[in-house]
C-alpha cells in the first residue's frame, strides 16, 4: 500500500544521498496532512509554493529530513 511506496521512495532517496523530501499538500486536505505527519514530515514554512489558480490557496509545504545511508554519494 501507501506505506510500502513511501518506504521505497525514502530508501531510494537515502541511498542516492538525498537529505530531505518535500511535498506540497492542498490546505483543504487535512487527511493528507495527517498522513504525511505520520510518515515523518513536518510543516515547512521556509518554502512557499504558488498556485496556478489565484482562487486556490497555496499548498502547504512539508519536509522530511533523511539520513543518507552508508555508501551513498554524499
N, C-alpha and C positions, 0 to 999 in steps of 0.2 A: 504494500500500500504506500501511502504518502511517506511514512516514516522510513521505509526501505529506500525510496528515491532520495529523500533528504540525506540519509546516511551515505549513499553512494556519491552524491554531489559533494558532501563535506569531505569524504575520504579522498576523492579525486582532487579536490581543490587543495587540501592539505599536502598531498603527495606532490603537487605541482608547485608548492611553495606559496600559495595564496595565503595572505594574512587575515583577510576578512571577507565575508559575504555580505552583500547588501541587497535589500529588496524594497520595493515601493508598494504600499498597501493602500487601497482607497479608504478614506476615512469612514465610509458607510459600510465597512466590512469588519465589524468587531470580532466576529468568529475567527477570521483570518489573523487579526492582530493577536488574539489569544493563542491560536495555533503556533504562530511563529515565536511568540514569547516562550511557549513550552519547548520550542526547539533551540532555545538559547539566544534568540535575537532580542535586542533592546532598541527602544526608540532612539533615533539618532537625528537630533535637530541640527547637526552641523551640515547636513546635506539637504538642500531644498529642491524638490522635484517640481517641475512645472506641469501644466495640463494643457493639452491642445484645445480643450473646450473651456472657454473662460467662465462658464457656468458651473464647472465641476471643481470641487475643492482639490487642491494639490494633494498628491499622495503623501502618506506618512512613511518616512524612510526608517527602516530598521536595519541594524548591523549586527552581525555575529562574528566575534573575533575567533580566529583559528590559530592553532599552534601547528606550525609546519612540522611534518613528520621527518624523522631521521632519514637522511639520504635524499631529501628534496633539494631542489636547485637553489634555494635561498641561502 
